[in-house]
Amino acid sequence: MTDEEDYLRYDKMVEAALRGVVKSAISEVIENYNSTGGMPGDHHFYITFLTDYPGVKIPDYLKERYPGEMTIVLQYQFSDLMVNSERMEVTLSFNNVPERLVIPLASISIFADPSVNFALQFQPLGDAMEDEDLLLQEFPDDDDPDGSPSGPGGKSGDEKTGEVISLDNFRKK
């Protein structure tokens, strides 16, 4: 075994688990509330993502207007919400024109639900994590609608060291 195979990549495990929270929250809305055309109660999601991330599909005029990051709000007026282990998709209206957005989960930098004072901020992606490391690990008892398992498949990462991340950084005080 090489040095990079001698340690567990907890940083990658935590990143995948936190992105799993995003997937689960969106899945919950799809299963229970999307048919009503909105979110339950006062819930609403702010989702900030990298517009130039591979796999992001948004209209050119939005990419030009938001060249680095874009934040969308899911509350009342959205449709065709979908999520799987790799990406989310949603139709939103911009100046009364419906547009389909495809957002890889790995491109999300911030996920927040201000109604319950909840937010996740993800580390910049850079070289520390490869795309396949950010796919959500599916477990046999997971209720993934498309039924397709995915995950890193045991591939080891770069020769980077792990970081200790304090969850206090993400809590509002």
C-alpha positions as CSV (number, residue, x, y, z in Angstrom):
1,M,0.0,0.0,0.0
2,T,1.2,3.5,-0.7
3,D,0.9,6.4,1.8
4,E,-2.2,7.7,0.1
5,E,-4.0,4.4,0.6
6,D,-2.9,4.2,4.3
7,Y,-5.5,6.7,5.6
8,L,-9.2,7.2,5.3
9,R,-10.3,10.3,3.5
10,Y,-12.7,11.7,6.1
11,D,-12.8,15.1,4.2
12,K,-14.3,13.4,1.2
13,M,-16.7,11.3,3.3
14,V,-18.0,14.5,5.1
15,E,-18.3,16.3,1.8
16,A,-20.4,13.5,0.3
17,A,-22.5,13.2,3.4
18,L,-23.3,16.9,3.5
19,R,-24.2,16.9,-0.2
20,G,-26.4,13.9,0.7
21,V,-28.3,16.3,3.0
22,V,-29.0,18.6,0.0
23,K,-30.2,15.6,-2.0
24,S,-32.4,14.4,0.8
25,A,-34.0,17.8,1.4
26,I,-34.8,18.1,-2.4
27,S,-36.1,14.6,-2.5
28,E,-38.4,15.3,0.5
29,V,-39.9,18.2,-1.4
30,I,-40.3,16.2,-4.5
31,E,-42.0,13.3,-2.7
32,N,-44.3,15.3,-0.4
33,Y,-44.8,18.9,-1.6
34,N,-43.8,19.5,-5.2
35,S,-47.3,18.5,-6.4
36,T,-48.7,21.4,-4.6
37,G,-46.5,23.8,-6.5
38,G,-44.3,24.9,-3.6
39,M,-42.6,24.2,-0.3
40,P,-44.3,23.3,3.0
41,G,-44.9,26.1,5.5
42,D,-42.3,28.8,5.4
43,H,-39.5,26.6,4.0
44,H,-37.5,27.9,1.1
45,F,-34.1,26.9,-0.3
46,Y,-31.3,29.3,-1.4
47,I,-29.0,27.3,-3.6
48,T,-25.8,28.9,-4.7
49,F,-23.8,27.1,-7.4
50,L,-20.8,27.6,-9.7
51,T,-22.1,28.6,-13.1
52,D,-18.9,27.5,-14.9
53,Y,-18.8,24.1,-13.3
54,P,-18.8,21.2,-15.8
55,G,-22.3,19.9,-16.4
56,V,-24.1,23.0,-15.3
57,K,-26.7,23.8,-18.0
58,I,-28.3,27.3,-17.8
59,P,-29.2,29.7,-20.6
60,D,-26.3,31.7,-22.0
61,Y,-27.8,35.0,-20.8
62,L,-27.8,33.8,-17.2
63,K,-24.2,32.5,-17.6
64,E,-23.2,36.0,-18.8
65,R,-25.0,37.7,-16.0
66,Y,-23.6,35.4,-13.4
67,P,-20.2,34.4,-14.6
68,G,-19.0,32.7,-11.4
69,E,-21.8,31.9,-9.1
70,M,-25.6,32.2,-9.1
71,T,-28.1,31.8,-6.4
72,I,-31.6,30.5,-7.0
73,V,-34.5,30.4,-4.6
74,L,-37.0,27.5,-4.5
75,Q,-40.1,28.5,-2.7
76,Y,-43.3,29.0,-4.7
77,Q,-42.7,29.3,-8.4
78,F,-40.8,26.3,-9.6
79,S,-41.7,23.1,-11.4
80,D,-40.3,19.8,-12.7
81,L,-38.0,19.5,-9.7
82,M,-35.7,16.4,-10.0
83,V,-32.7,15.1,-8.1
84,N,-30.4,12.1,-8.3
85,S,-27.0,11.2,-7.0
86,E,-25.3,13.5,-9.5
87,R,-27.5,16.5,-10.2
88,M,-30.7,18.4,-9.6
89,E,-32.9,19.9,-12.3
90,V,-35.6,22.5,-11.9
91,T,-37.6,24.8,-14.1
92,L,-37.7,28.5,-12.9
93,S,-39.1,31.6,-14.5
94,F,-36.8,34.5,-15.4
95,N,-38.7,37.6,-16.6
96,N,-41.8,35.3,-17.1
97,V,-39.8,32.9,-19.3
98,P,-39.6,29.4,-18.0
99,E,-36.0,28.0,-18.1
100,R,-34.7,24.5,-17.3
101,L,-31.6,24.5,-15.1
102,V,-29.4,21.5,-14.6
103,I,-27.1,21.8,-11.6
104,P,-24.6,19.1,-10.6
105,L,-24.7,18.6,-6.8
106,A,-20.9,19.0,-6.9
107,S,-21.3,22.6,-8.2
108,I,-23.3,23.7,-5.2
109,S,-21.3,26.0,-2.9
110,I,-24.1,27.0,-0.5
111,F,-27.4,25.4,0.5
112,A,-29.7,27.2,3.0
113,D,-33.2,27.1,4.3
114,P,-33.5,30.4,6.2
115,S,-36.9,29.5,7.6
116,V,-35.3,27.0,10.0
117,N,-31.9,28.8,10.3
118,F,-30.1,26.0,8.4
119,A,-27.2,26.4,6.0
120,L,-24.3,24.4,4.5
121,Q,-21.3,25.9,2.9
122,F,-19.1,23.7,0.8
123,Q,-15.4,24.1,0.4
124,P,-14.2,25.3,-3.0
125,L,-13.8,22.3,-5.2
126,G,-10.3,22.8,-6.7
127,D,-7.9,19.9,-6.9
128,A,-8.6,18.5,-3.5
129,M,-11.6,16.5,-4.7
130,E,-12.2,14.8,-8.0
131,D,-15.7,14.7,-9.5
132,E,-16.2,11.0,-8.8
133,D,-15.3,11.6,-5.2
134,L,-18.3,14.0,-4.9
135,L,-20.9,11.6,-6.2
136,L,-23.2,10.5,-3.4
137,Q,-22.5,7.1,-2.1
138,E,-25.7,5.1,-2.4
139,F,-26.4,2.4,0.2
140,P,-28.7,-0.6,-0.4
141,D,-31.5,0.7,1.8
142,D,-31.5,4.1,0.0
143,D,-34.6,5.0,-1.8
144,D,-33.0,6.4,-4.9
145,P,-35.8,6.9,-7.5
146,D,-33.7,5.9,-10.5
147,G,-32.3,2.9,-8.6
148,S,-28.8,3.4,-9.9
149,P,-26.0,3.1,-7.4
150,S,-23.0,5.4,-7.7
151,G,-20.0,6.4,-5.8
152,P,-16.3,6.7,-5.9
153,G,-15.9,2.9,-6.3
154,G,-12.9,2.7,-4.0
155,K,-10.7,5.0,-6.1
156,S,-8.1,6.8,-4.0
157,G,-7.6,10.5,-4.1
158,D,-4.7,12.9,-4.6
159,E,-1.8,12.9,-2.1
160,K,-3.5,15.6,0.0
161,T,-3.9,15.6,3.8
162,G,-7.3,15.8,5.4
163,E,-8.6,18.8,7.2
164,V,-10.5,19.2,10.4
165,I,-13.7,21.1,9.8
166,S,-15.6,22.6,12.8
167,L,-19.3,22.5,12.4
168,D,-19.5,25.6,14.5
169,N,-18.4,27.6,11.4
170,F,-21.7,26.8,9.8
171,R,-23.9,27.7,12.7
172,K,-25.4,31.1,13.1
173,K,-24.6,32.7,16.5
